Amino acid sequence: MNREVEEVALLLRILGHPVRLRIATGLATGCACVKEIWECLGMPQAVVSQHLKVMKEHGVLDARREGVRVCYSLKEGPVTEIVKALS
């Protein structure tokens, strides 16, 4: 199987979870910190942090530290294309 197809399939599996898909579509317009994300989703911070960790580990998100805050954004490339197509 083509490596590119396998990578896209993995991205789709990661984005296939409803919470992760909501996070990704929310980040399609820019970056946000954990607190902004969990408040927007109305979910516990721990749950959102776990999903962010999975997304970051699989190359879906970039994270940058701003003082004590960590801001997340979608990685450029196939991830942003998939999320835009789904929106």
PyMOL Python script that loads the backbone (N, CA, C, O; Angstrom):
from pymol import cmd

cmd.read_pdbstr("""\
ATOM      1  N   MET A   1       0.853  -1.185   0.000  1.00  0.00           N
ATOM      2  CA  MET A   1       0.000   0.000   0.000  1.00  0.00           C
ATOM      3  C   MET A   1       0.897   1.246   0.000  1.00  0.00           C
ATOM      4  O   MET A   1       1.970   1.253   0.603  1.00  0.00           O
ATOM      5  N   ASN A   2       0.461   2.245  -0.652  1.00  0.00           N
ATOM      6  CA  ASN A   2       1.199   3.498  -0.753  1.00  0.00           C
ATOM      7  C   ASN A   2       1.321   4.155   0.628  1.00  0.00           C
ATOM      8  O   ASN A   2       0.342   4.252   1.369  1.00  0.00           O
ATOM      9  N   ARG A   3       2.532   4.600   0.959  1.00  0.00           N
ATOM     10  CA  ARG A   3       2.783   5.211   2.279  1.00  0.00           C
ATOM     11  C   ARG A   3       1.901   6.440   2.511  1.00  0.00           C
ATOM     12  O   ARG A   3       1.398   6.641   3.616  1.00  0.00           O
ATOM     13  N   GLU A   4       1.712   7.255   1.484  1.00  0.00           N
ATOM     14  CA  GLU A   4       0.880   8.451   1.614  1.00  0.00           C
ATOM     15  C   GLU A   4      -0.561   8.083   1.959  1.00  0.00           C
ATOM     16  O   GLU A   4      -1.198   8.751   2.773  1.00  0.00           O
ATOM     17  N   VAL A   5      -1.070   7.026   1.342  1.00  0.00           N
ATOM     18  CA  VAL A   5      -2.434   6.572   1.623  1.00  0.00           C
ATOM     19  C   VAL A   5      -2.536   6.101   3.072  1.00  0.00           C
ATOM     20  O   VAL A   5      -3.530   6.371   3.747  1.00  0.00           O
ATOM     21  N   GLU A   6      -1.512   5.398   3.547  1.00  0.00           N
ATOM     22  CA  GLU A   6      -1.506   4.934   4.931  1.00  0.00           C
ATOM     23  C   GLU A   6      -1.501   6.108   5.912  1.00  0.00           C
ATOM     24  O   GLU A   6      -2.181   6.065   6.937  1.00  0.00           O
ATOM     25  N   GLU A   7      -0.733   7.157   5.597  1.00  0.00           N
ATOM     26  CA  GLU A   7      -0.674   8.333   6.466  1.00  0.00           C
ATOM     27  C   GLU A   7      -2.017   9.053   6.513  1.00  0.00           C
ATOM     28  O   GLU A   7      -2.445   9.497   7.578  1.00  0.00           O
ATOM     29  N   VAL A   8      -2.682   9.171   5.370  1.00  0.00           N
ATOM     30  CA  VAL A   8      -3.996   9.818   5.337  1.00  0.00           C
ATOM     31  C   VAL A   8      -5.009   8.976   6.108  1.00  0.00           C
ATOM     32  O   VAL A   8      -5.852   9.521   6.820  1.00  0.00           O
ATOM     33  N   ALA A   9      -4.930   7.654   5.970  1.00  0.00           N
ATOM     34  CA  ALA A   9      -5.845   6.770   6.705  1.00  0.00           C
ATOM     35  C   ALA A   9      -5.657   6.935   8.215  1.00  0.00           C
ATOM     36  O   ALA A   9      -6.633   6.941   8.965  1.00  0.00           O
ATOM     37  N   LEU A  10      -4.404   7.068   8.661  1.00  0.00           N
ATOM     38  CA  LEU A  10      -4.145   7.291  10.090  1.00  0.00           C
ATOM     39  C   LEU A  10      -4.739   8.616  10.544  1.00  0.00           C
ATOM     40  O   LEU A  10      -5.368   8.684  11.600  1.00  0.00           O
ATOM     41  N   LEU A  11      -4.546   9.667   9.757  1.00  0.00           N
ATOM     42  CA  LEU A  11      -5.131  10.969  10.102  1.00  0.00           C
ATOM     43  C   LEU A  11      -6.647  10.874  10.212  1.00  0.00           C
ATOM     44  O   LEU A  11      -7.247  11.455  11.116  1.00  0.00           O
ATOM     45  N   LEU A  12      -7.264  10.142   9.295  1.00  0.00           N
ATOM     46  CA  LEU A  12      -8.718   9.992   9.340  1.00  0.00           C
ATOM     47  C   LEU A  12      -9.164   9.223  10.581  1.00  0.00           C
ATOM     48  O   LEU A  12     -10.205   9.529  11.162  1.00  0.00           O
ATOM     49  N   ARG A  13      -8.377   8.226  10.985  1.00  0.00           N
ATOM     50  CA  ARG A  13      -8.712   7.493  12.222  1.00  0.00           C
ATOM     51  C   ARG A  13      -8.597   8.415  13.434  1.00  0.00           C
ATOM     52  O   ARG A  13      -9.448   8.385  14.323  1.00  0.00           O
ATOM     53  N   ILE A  14      -7.556   9.228  13.468  1.00  0.00           N
ATOM     54  CA  ILE A  14      -7.384  10.160  14.585  1.00  0.00           C
ATOM     55  C   ILE A  14      -8.534  11.162  14.610  1.00  0.00           C
ATOM     56  O   ILE A  14      -9.094  11.438  15.670  1.00  0.00           O
ATOM     57  N   LEU A  15      -8.884  11.702  13.457  1.00  0.00           N
ATOM     58  CA  LEU A  15      -9.965  12.691  13.392  1.00  0.00           C
ATOM     59  C   LEU A  15     -11.348  12.066  13.473  1.00  0.00           C
ATOM     60  O   LEU A  15     -12.349  12.776  13.564  1.00  0.00           O
ATOM     61  N   GLY A  16     -11.407  10.735  13.441  1.00  0.00           N
ATOM     62  CA  GLY A  16     -12.693  10.042  13.479  1.00  0.00           C
ATOM     63  C   GLY A  16     -13.401  10.100  14.829  1.00  0.00           C
ATOM     64  O   GLY A  16     -14.594   9.807  14.909  1.00  0.00           O
ATOM     65  N   HIS A  17     -12.701  10.466  15.871  1.00  0.00           N
ATOM     66  CA  HIS A  17     -13.338  10.590  17.182  1.00  0.00           C
ATOM     67  C   HIS A  17     -14.060  11.934  17.240  1.00  0.00           C
ATOM     68  O   HIS A  17     -13.477  12.957  16.879  1.00  0.00           O
ATOM     69  N   PRO A  18     -15.313  11.953  17.683  1.00  0.00           N
ATOM     70  CA  PRO A  18     -16.087  13.198  17.684  1.00  0.00           C
ATOM     71  C   PRO A  18     -15.421  14.360  18.430  1.00  0.00           C
ATOM     72  O   PRO A  18     -15.478  15.499  17.966  1.00  0.00           O
ATOM     73  N   VAL A  19     -14.799  14.090  19.563  1.00  0.00           N
ATOM     74  CA  VAL A  19     -14.152  15.176  20.319  1.00  0.00           C
ATOM     75  C   VAL A  19     -12.962  15.716  19.541  1.00  0.00           C
ATOM     76  O   VAL A  19     -12.782  16.930  19.443  1.00  0.00           O
ATOM     77  N   ARG A  20     -12.148  14.822  18.987  1.00  0.00           N
ATOM     78  CA  ARG A  20     -10.982  15.274  18.237  1.00  0.00           C
ATOM     79  C   ARG A  20     -11.389  16.020  16.973  1.00  0.00           C
ATOM     80  O   ARG A  20     -10.731  16.983  16.579  1.00  0.00           O
ATOM     81  N   LEU A  21     -12.461  15.582  16.344  1.00  0.00           N
ATOM     82  CA  LEU A  21     -12.940  16.285  15.153  1.00  0.00           C
ATOM     83  C   LEU A  21     -13.427  17.684  15.521  1.00  0.00           C
ATOM     84  O   LEU A  21     -13.181  18.638  14.783  1.00  0.00           O
ATOM     85  N   ARG A  22     -14.113  17.813  16.650  1.00  0.00           N
ATOM     86  CA  ARG A  22     -14.559  19.137  17.106  1.00  0.00           C
ATOM     87  C   ARG A  22     -13.367  20.035  17.420  1.00  0.00           C
ATOM     88  O   ARG A  22     -13.389  21.226  17.110  1.00  0.00           O
ATOM     89  N   ILE A  23     -12.338  19.474  18.027  1.00  0.00           N
ATOM     90  CA  ILE A  23     -11.131  20.252  18.321  1.00  0.00           C
ATOM     91  C   ILE A  23     -10.490  20.711  17.016  1.00  0.00           C
ATOM     92  O   ILE A  23     -10.135  21.881  16.876  1.00  0.00           O
ATOM     93  N   ALA A  24     -10.341  19.798  16.066  1.00  0.00           N
ATOM     94  CA  ALA A  24      -9.692  20.125  14.795  1.00  0.00           C
ATOM     95  C   ALA A  24     -10.465  21.184  14.020  1.00  0.00           C
ATOM     96  O   ALA A  24      -9.862  22.110  13.478  1.00  0.00           O
ATOM     97  N   THR A  25     -11.776  21.065  13.957  1.00  0.00           N
ATOM     98  CA  THR A  25     -12.549  22.062  13.215  1.00  0.00           C
ATOM     99  C   THR A  25     -12.503  23.409  13.916  1.00  0.00           C
ATOM    100  O   THR A  25     -12.522  24.451  13.262  1.00  0.00           O
ATOM    101  N   GLY A  26     -12.442  23.394  15.243  1.00  0.00           N
ATOM    102  CA  GLY A  26     -12.316  24.647  15.988  1.00  0.00           C
ATOM    103  C   GLY A  26     -10.972  25.321  15.762  1.00  0.00           C
ATOM    104  O   GLY A  26     -10.883  26.548  15.753  1.00  0.00           O
ATOM    105  N   LEU A  27      -9.926  24.522  15.579  1.00  0.00           N
ATOM    106  CA  LEU A  27      -8.593  25.076  15.362  1.00  0.00           C
ATOM    107  C   LEU A  27      -8.326  25.423  13.900  1.00  0.00           C
ATOM    108  O   LEU A  27      -7.273  25.970  13.575  1.00  0.00           O
ATOM    109  N   ALA A  28      -9.264  25.112  13.029  1.00  0.00           N
ATOM    110  CA  ALA A  28      -9.079  25.400  11.603  1.00  0.00           C
ATOM    111  C   ALA A  28      -8.947  26.898  11.339  1.00  0.00           C
ATOM    112  O   ALA A  28      -8.379  27.302  10.324  1.00  0.00           O
ATOM    113  N   THR A  29      -9.469  27.720  12.246  1.00  0.00           N
ATOM    114  CA  THR A  29      -9.420  29.167  12.049  1.00  0.00           C
ATOM    115  C   THR A  29      -8.274  29.832  12.788  1.00  0.00           C
ATOM    116  O   THR A  29      -8.091  31.043  12.669  1.00  0.00           O
ATOM    117  N   GLY A  30      -7.491  29.063  13.557  1.00  0.00           N
ATOM    118  CA  GLY A  30      -6.374  29.651  14.281  1.00  0.00           C
ATOM    119  C   GLY A  30      -5.966  28.802  15.463  1.00  0.00           C
ATOM    120  O   GLY A  30      -6.350  27.637  15.568  1.00  0.00           O
ATOM    121  N   CYS A  31      -5.187  29.390  16.353  1.00  0.00           N
ATOM    122  CA  CYS A  31      -4.692  28.638  17.509  1.00  0.00           C
ATOM    123  C   CYS A  31      -5.517  28.969  18.749  1.00  0.00           C
ATOM    124  O   CYS A  31      -6.218  29.979  18.805  1.00  0.00           O
ATOM    125  N   ALA A  32      -5.409  28.086  19.737  1.00  0.00           N
ATOM    126  CA  ALA A  32      -6.111  28.296  21.006  1.00  0.00           C
ATOM    127  C   ALA A  32      -5.371  27.528  22.096  1.00  0.00           C
ATOM    128  O   ALA A  32      -4.691  26.539  21.824  1.00  0.00           O
ATOM    129  N   CYS A  33      -5.515  27.995  23.330  1.00  0.00           N
ATOM    130  CA  CYS A  33      -4.902  27.288  24.453  1.00  0.00           C
ATOM    131  C   CYS A  33      -5.903  26.264  24.995  1.00  0.00           C
ATOM    132  O   CYS A  33      -7.084  26.279  24.646  1.00  0.00           O
ATOM    133  N   VAL A  34      -5.408  25.393  25.841  1.00  0.00           N
ATOM    134  CA  VAL A  34      -6.235  24.308  26.389  1.00  0.00           C
ATOM    135  C   VAL A  34      -7.492  24.858  27.051  1.00  0.00           C
ATOM    136  O   VAL A  34      -8.589  24.349  26.820  1.00  0.00           O
ATOM    137  N   LYS A  35      -7.340  25.891  27.868  1.00  0.00           N
ATOM    138  CA  LYS A  35      -8.493  26.439  28.581  1.00  0.00           C
ATOM    139  C   LYS A  35      -9.567  26.925  27.600  1.00  0.00           C
ATOM    140  O   LYS A  35     -10.754  26.672  27.804  1.00  0.00           O
ATOM    141  N   GLU A  36      -9.157  27.611  26.553  1.00  0.00           N
ATOM    142  CA  GLU A  36     -10.116  28.099  25.554  1.00  0.00           C
ATOM    143  C   GLU A  36     -10.831  26.931  24.882  1.00  0.00           C
ATOM    144  O   GLU A  36     -12.029  26.997  24.606  1.00  0.00           O
ATOM    145  N   ILE A  37     -10.083  25.870  24.624  1.00  0.00           N
ATOM    146  CA  ILE A  37     -10.667  24.713  23.941  1.00  0.00           C
ATOM    147  C   ILE A  37     -11.679  24.007  24.839  1.00  0.00           C
ATOM    148  O   ILE A  37     -12.794  23.727  24.401  1.00  0.00           O
ATOM    149  N   TRP A  38     -11.306  23.712  26.099  1.00  0.00           N
ATOM    150  CA  TRP A  38     -12.251  22.973  26.934  1.00  0.00           C
ATOM    151  C   TRP A  38     -13.455  23.810  27.318  1.00  0.00           C
ATOM    152  O   TRP A  38     -14.549  23.274  27.489  1.00  0.00           O
ATOM    153  N   GLU A  39     -13.272  25.119  27.457  1.00  0.00           N
ATOM    154  CA  GLU A  39     -14.430  25.974  27.738  1.00  0.00           C
ATOM    155  C   GLU A  39     -15.378  25.998  26.545  1.00  0.00           C
ATOM    156  O   GLU A  39     -16.596  25.951  26.715  1.00  0.00           O
ATOM    157  N   CYS A  40     -14.828  26.070  25.353  1.00  0.00           N
ATOM    158  CA  CYS A  40     -15.644  26.088  24.138  1.00  0.00           C
ATOM    159  C   CYS A  40     -16.414  24.773  23.971  1.00  0.00           C
ATOM    160  O   CYS A  40     -17.581  24.770  23.578  1.00  0.00           O
ATOM    161  N   LEU A  41     -15.744  23.660  24.277  1.00  0.00           N
ATOM    162  CA  LEU A  41     -16.383  22.348  24.128  1.00  0.00           C
ATOM    163  C   LEU A  41     -17.308  22.014  25.295  1.00  0.00           C
ATOM    164  O   LEU A  41     -18.172  21.145  25.173  1.00  0.00           O
ATOM    165  N   GLY A  42     -17.129  22.708  26.438  1.00  0.00           N
ATOM    166  CA  GLY A  42     -17.930  22.399  27.617  1.00  0.00           C
ATOM    167  C   GLY A  42     -17.593  21.033  28.192  1.00  0.00           C
ATOM    168  O   GLY A  42     -18.468  20.316  28.678  1.00  0.00           O
ATOM    169  N   MET A  43     -16.310  20.682  28.129  1.00  0.00           N
ATOM    170  CA  MET A  43     -15.860  19.377  28.607  1.00  0.00           C
ATOM    171  C   MET A  43     -14.799  19.575  29.678  1.00  0.00           C
ATOM    172  O   MET A  43     -14.192  20.643  29.761  1.00  0.00           O
ATOM    173  N   PRO A  44     -14.568  18.547  30.507  1.00  0.00           N
ATOM    174  CA  PRO A  44     -13.510  18.647  31.515  1.00  0.00           C
ATOM    175  C   PRO A  44     -12.136  18.832  30.875  1.00  0.00           C
ATOM    176  O   PRO A  44     -11.851  18.284  29.810  1.00  0.00           O
ATOM    177  N   GLN A  45     -11.302  19.607  31.540  1.00  0.00           N
ATOM    178  CA  GLN A  45      -9.969  19.905  31.030  1.00  0.00           C
ATOM    179  C   GLN A  45      -9.163  18.629  30.809  1.00  0.00           C
ATOM    180  O   GLN A  45      -8.438  18.526  29.819  1.00  0.00           O
ATOM    181  N   ALA A  46      -9.274  17.666  31.702  1.00  0.00           N
ATOM    182  CA  ALA A  46      -8.498  16.428  31.589  1.00  0.00           C
ATOM    183  C   ALA A  46      -8.850  15.657  30.317  1.00  0.00           C
ATOM    184  O   ALA A  46      -7.970  15.097  29.663  1.00  0.00           O
ATOM    185  N   VAL A  47     -10.124  15.628  29.973  1.00  0.00           N
ATOM    186  CA  VAL A  47     -10.571  14.921  28.769  1.00  0.00           C
ATOM    187  C   VAL A  47      -9.998  15.598  27.525  1.00  0.00           C
ATOM    188  O   VAL A  47      -9.466  14.934  26.635  1.00  0.00           O
ATOM    189  N   VAL A  48     -10.110  16.905  27.474  1.00  0.00           N
ATOM    190  CA  VAL A  48      -9.597  17.660  26.326  1.00  0.00           C
ATOM    191  C   VAL A  48      -8.081  17.497  26.222  1.00  0.00           C
ATOM    192  O   VAL A  48      -7.555  17.319  25.123  1.00  0.00           O
ATOM    193  N   SER A  49      -7.380  17.554  27.343  1.00  0.00           N
ATOM    194  CA  SER A  49      -5.925  17.398  27.330  1.00  0.00           C
ATOM    195  C   SER A  49      -5.509  16.034  26.793  1.00  0.00           C
ATOM    196  O   SER A  49      -4.523  15.936  26.063  1.00  0.00           O
ATOM    197  N   GLN A  50      -6.242  14.984  27.142  1.00  0.00           N
ATOM    198  CA  GLN A  50      -5.927  13.650  26.633  1.00  0.00           C
ATOM    199  C   GLN A  50      -6.074  13.592  25.114  1.00  0.00           C
ATOM    200  O   GLN A  50      -5.236  13.007  24.427  1.00  0.00           O
ATOM    201  N   HIS A  51      -7.129  14.193  24.597  1.00  0.00           N
ATOM    202  CA  HIS A  51      -7.339  14.198  23.143  1.00  0.00           C
ATOM    203  C   HIS A  51      -6.269  15.048  22.446  1.00  0.00           C
ATOM    204  O   HIS A  51      -5.782  14.681  21.377  1.00  0.00           O
ATOM    205  N   LEU A  52      -5.910  16.167  23.046  1.00  0.00           N
ATOM    206  CA  LEU A  52      -4.854  16.996  22.472  1.00  0.00           C
ATOM    207  C   LEU A  52      -3.535  16.232  22.426  1.00  0.00           C
ATOM    208  O   LEU A  52      -2.784  16.340  21.457  1.00  0.00           O
ATOM    209  N   LYS A  53      -3.257  15.466  23.465  1.00  0.00           N
ATOM    210  CA  LYS A  53      -2.028  14.675  23.521  1.00  0.00           C
ATOM    211  C   LYS A  53      -1.998  13.667  22.372  1.00  0.00           C
ATOM    212  O   LYS A  53      -0.983  13.539  21.687  1.00  0.00           O
ATOM    213  N   VAL A  54      -3.095  12.956  22.159  1.00  0.00           N
ATOM    214  CA  VAL A  54      -3.172  11.973  21.069  1.00  0.00           C
ATOM    215  C   VAL A  54      -2.963  12.663  19.724  1.00  0.00           C
ATOM    216  O   VAL A  54      -2.216  12.172  18.877  1.00  0.00           O
ATOM    217  N   MET A  55      -3.618  13.791  19.534  1.00  0.00           N
ATOM    218  CA  MET A  55      -3.511  14.516  18.270  1.00  0.00           C
ATOM    219  C   MET A  55      -2.091  15.023  18.033  1.00  0.00           C
ATOM    220  O   MET A  55      -1.591  14.977  16.908  1.00  0.00           O
ATOM    221  N   LYS A  56      -1.448  15.502  19.086  1.00  0.00           N
ATOM    222  CA  LYS A  56      -0.074  15.999  18.962  1.00  0.00           C
ATOM    223  C   LYS A  56       0.886  14.855  18.660  1.00  0.00           C
ATOM    224  O   LYS A  56       1.762  14.987  17.804  1.00  0.00           O
ATOM    225  N   GLU A  57       0.726  13.731  19.359  1.00  0.00           N
ATOM    226  CA  GLU A  57       1.595  12.570  19.147  1.00  0.00           C
ATOM    227  C   GLU A  57       1.513  12.021  17.728  1.00  0.00           C
ATOM    228  O   GLU A  57       2.485  11.469  17.211  1.00  0.00           O
ATOM    229  N   HIS A  58       0.354  12.174  17.105  1.00  0.00           N
ATOM    230  CA  HIS A  58       0.162  11.651  15.746  1.00  0.00           C
ATOM    231  C   HIS A  58       0.363  12.714  14.664  1.00  0.00           C
ATOM    232  O   HIS A  58       0.020  12.495  13.502  1.00  0.00           O
ATOM    233  N   GLY A  59       0.912  13.850  15.043  1.00  0.00           N
ATOM    234  CA  GLY A  59       1.271  14.854  14.059  1.00  0.00           C
ATOM    235  C   GLY A  59       0.123  15.676  13.505  1.00  0.00           C
ATOM    236  O   GLY A  59       0.240  16.269  12.433  1.00  0.00           O
ATOM    237  N   VAL A  60      -0.988  15.714  14.232  1.00  0.00           N
ATOM    238  CA  VAL A  60      -2.147  16.495  13.791  1.00  0.00           C
ATOM    239  C   VAL A  60      -2.023  17.940  14.248  1.00  0.00           C
ATOM    240  O   VAL A  60      -2.483  18.857  13.568  1.00  0.00           O
ATOM    241  N   LEU A  61      -1.396  18.140  15.413  1.00  0.00           N
ATOM    242  CA  LEU A  61      -1.307  19.474  16.005  1.00  0.00           C
ATOM    243  C   LEU A  61       0.136  19.919  16.208  1.00  0.00           C
ATOM    244  O   LEU A  61       1.044  19.108  16.392  1.00  0.00           O
ATOM    245  N   ASP A  62       0.310  21.222  16.169  1.00  0.00           N
ATOM    246  CA  ASP A  62       1.535  21.865  16.627  1.00  0.00           C
ATOM    247  C   ASP A  62       1.208  22.509  17.968  1.00  0.00           C
ATOM    248  O   ASP A  62       0.075  22.928  18.200  1.00  0.00           O
ATOM    249  N   ALA A  63       2.196  22.587  18.843  1.00  0.00           N
ATOM    250  CA  ALA A  63       2.004  23.240  20.142  1.00  0.00           C
ATOM    251  C   ALA A  63       3.168  24.189  20.378  1.00  0.00           C
ATOM    252  O   ALA A  63       4.324  23.863  20.107  1.00  0.00           O
ATOM    253  N   ARG A  64       2.840  25.373  20.890  1.00  0.00           N
ATOM    254  CA  ARG A  64       3.899  26.317  21.240  1.00  0.00           C
ATOM    255  C   ARG A  64       3.568  26.933  22.598  1.00  0.00           C
ATOM    256  O   ARG A  64       2.414  27.221  22.916  1.00  0.00           O
ATOM    257  N   ARG A  65       4.605  27.118  23.365  1.00  0.00           N
ATOM    258  CA  ARG A  65       4.448  27.668  24.712  1.00  0.00           C
ATOM    259  C   ARG A  65       4.476  29.185  24.648  1.00  0.00           C
ATOM    260  O   ARG A  65       5.330  29.780  23.992  1.00  0.00           O
ATOM    261  N   GLU A  66       3.526  29.797  25.340  1.00  0.00           N
ATOM    262  CA  GLU A  66       3.454  31.256  25.493  1.00  0.00           C
ATOM    263  C   GLU A  66       3.362  31.529  26.986  1.00  0.00           C
ATOM    264  O   GLU A  66       2.268  31.609  27.544  1.00  0.00           O
ATOM    265  N   GLY A  67       4.513  31.669  27.629  1.00  0.00           N
ATOM    266  CA  GLY A  67       4.526  31.825  29.085  1.00  0.00           C
ATOM    267  C   GLY A  67       4.098  30.526  29.728  1.00  0.00           C
ATOM    268  O   GLY A  67       4.736  29.494  29.517  1.00  0.00           O
ATOM    269  N   VAL A  68       3.022  30.555  30.513  1.00  0.00           N
ATOM    270  CA  VAL A  68       2.528  29.340  31.154  1.00  0.00           C
ATOM    271  C   VAL A  68       1.494  28.616  30.302  1.00  0.00           C
ATOM    272  O   VAL A  68       1.085  27.502  30.629  1.00  0.00           O
ATOM    273  N   ARG A  69       1.074  29.242  29.219  1.00  0.00           N
ATOM    274  CA  ARG A  69       0.053  28.660  28.342  1.00  0.00           C
ATOM    275  C   ARG A  69       0.699  27.884  27.202  1.00  0.00           C
ATOM    276  O   ARG A  69       1.793  28.212  26.743  1.00  0.00           O
ATOM    277  N   VAL A  70      -0.004  26.847  26.756  1.00  0.00           N
ATOM    278  CA  VAL A  70       0.391  26.124  25.559  1.00  0.00           C
ATOM    279  C   VAL A  70      -0.716  26.343  24.538  1.00  0.00           C
ATOM    280  O   VAL A  70      -1.881  26.036  24.793  1.00  0.00           O
ATOM    281  N   CYS A  71      -0.341  26.876  23.385  1.00  0.00           N
ATOM    282  CA  CYS A  71      -1.313  27.136  22.328  1.00  0.00           C
ATOM    283  C   CYS A  71      -1.186  26.077  21.249  1.00  0.00           C
ATOM    284  O   CYS A  71      -0.084  25.750  20.808  1.00  0.00           O
ATOM    285  N   TYR A  72      -2.316  25.549  20.830  1.00  0.00           N
ATOM    286  CA  TYR A  72      -2.358  24.492  19.825  1.00  0.00           C
ATOM    287  C   TYR A  72      -2.895  25.038  18.511  1.00  0.00           C
ATOM    288  O   TYR A  72      -3.750  25.923  18.486  1.00  0.00           O
ATOM    289  N   SER A  73      -2.374  24.489  17.423  1.00  0.00           N
ATOM    290  CA  SER A  73      -2.871  24.814  16.089  1.00  0.00           C
ATOM    291  C   SER A  73      -2.739  23.569  15.214  1.00  0.00           C
ATOM    292  O   SER A  73      -1.965  22.662  15.520  1.00  0.00           O
ATOM    293  N   LEU A  74      -3.502  23.537  14.124  1.00  0.00           N
ATOM    294  CA  LEU A  74      -3.400  22.419  13.199  1.00  0.00           C
ATOM    295  C   LEU A  74      -2.091  22.498  12.443  1.00  0.00           C
ATOM    296  O   LEU A  74      -1.639  23.586  12.084  1.00  0.00           O
ATOM    297  N   LYS A  75      -1.478  21.345  12.197  1.00  0.00           N
ATOM    298  CA  LYS A  75      -0.278  21.312  11.362  1.00  0.00           C
ATOM    299  C   LYS A  75      -0.687  21.595   9.932  1.00  0.00           C
ATOM    300  O   LYS A  75      -1.738  21.151   9.471  1.00  0.00           O
ATOM    301  N   GLU A  76       0.147  22.333   9.244  1.00  0.00           N
ATOM    302  CA  GLU A  76      -0.107  22.605   7.836  1.00  0.00           C
ATOM    303  C   GLU A  76       0.063  21.319   7.029  1.00  0.00           C
ATOM    304  O   GLU A  76       0.853  20.448   7.394  1.00  0.00           O
ATOM    305  N   GLY A  77      -0.669  21.211   5.953  1.00  0.00           N
ATOM    306  CA  GLY A  77      -0.543  20.051   5.081  1.00  0.00           C
ATOM    307  C   GLY A  77      -1.832  19.261   5.015  1.00  0.00           C
ATOM    308  O   GLY A  77      -2.922  19.833   5.023  1.00  0.00           O
ATOM    309  N   PRO A  78      -1.709  17.933   4.948  1.00  0.00           N
ATOM    310  CA  PRO A  78      -2.895  17.088   4.779  1.00  0.00           C
ATOM    311  C   PRO A  78      -3.951  17.288   5.860  1.00  0.00           C
ATOM    312  O   PRO A  78      -5.148  17.207   5.584  1.00  0.00           O
ATOM    313  N   VAL A  79      -3.512  17.548   7.088  1.00  0.00           N
ATOM    314  CA  VAL A  79      -4.472  17.734   8.182  1.00  0.00           C
ATOM    315  C   VAL A  79      -5.405  18.894   7.887  1.00  0.00           C
ATOM    316  O   VAL A  79      -6.624  18.754   7.985  1.00  0.00           O
ATOM    317  N   THR A  80      -4.840  20.037   7.527  1.00  0.00           N
ATOM    318  CA  THR A  80      -5.682  21.201   7.260  1.00  0.00           C
ATOM    319  C   THR A  80      -6.575  20.978   6.040  1.00  0.00           C
ATOM    320  O   THR A  80      -7.712  21.448   6.004  1.00  0.00           O
ATOM    321  N   GLU A  81      -6.061  20.269   5.054  1.00  0.00           N
ATOM    322  CA  GLU A  81      -6.871  19.973   3.871  1.00  0.00           C
ATOM    323  C   GLU A  81      -8.051  19.084   4.216  1.00  0.00           C
ATOM    324  O   GLU A  81      -9.163  19.314   3.740  1.00  0.00           O
ATOM    325  N   ILE A  82      -7.819  18.064   5.044  1.00  0.00           N
ATOM    326  CA  ILE A  82      -8.896  17.155   5.453  1.00  0.00           C
ATOM    327  C   ILE A  82      -9.948  17.918   6.249  1.00  0.00           C
ATOM    328  O   ILE A  82     -11.142  17.776   5.988  1.00  0.00           O
ATOM    329  N   VAL A  83      -9.521  18.718   7.208  1.00  0.00           N
ATOM    330  CA  VAL A  83     -10.464  19.449   8.054  1.00  0.00           C
ATOM    331  C   VAL A  83     -11.275  20.441   7.213  1.00  0.00           C
ATOM    332  O   VAL A  83     -12.484  20.566   7.409  1.00  0.00           O
ATOM    333  N   LYS A  84     -10.635  21.136   6.296  1.00  0.00           N
ATOM    334  CA  LYS A  84     -11.360  22.064   5.426  1.00  0.00           C
ATOM    335  C   LYS A  84     -12.373  21.328   4.564  1.00  0.00           C
ATOM    336  O   LYS A  84     -13.483  21.816   4.354  1.00  0.00           O
ATOM    337  N   ALA A  85     -11.997  20.159   4.064  1.00  0.00           N
ATOM    338  CA  ALA A  85     -12.917  19.367   3.240  1.00  0.00           C
ATOM    339  C   ALA A  85     -14.124  18.901   4.039  1.00  0.00           C
ATOM    340  O   ALA A  85     -15.232  18.821   3.509  1.00  0.00           O
ATOM    341  N   LEU A  86     -13.909  18.592   5.321  1.00  0.00           N
ATOM    342  CA  LEU A  86     -15.002  18.128   6.178  1.00  0.00           C
ATOM    343  C   LEU A  86     -15.919  19.261   6.632  1.00  0.00           C
ATOM    344  O   LEU A  86     -17.070  19.027   7.002  1.00  0.00           O
ATOM    345  N   SER A  87     -15.405  20.481   6.602  1.00  0.00           N
ATOM    346  CA  SER A  87     -16.197  21.609   7.097  1.00  0.00           C
ATOM    347  C   SER A  87     -17.211  21.994   6.124  1.00  0.00           C
ATOM    348  O   SER A  87     -17.975  22.927   6.365  1.00  0.00           O
TER     349      SER A  87
END
""", "prot")
cmd.dss("prot")
cmd.show_as("cartoon", "prot")
cmd.util.cbc("prot")
cmd.orient("prot")
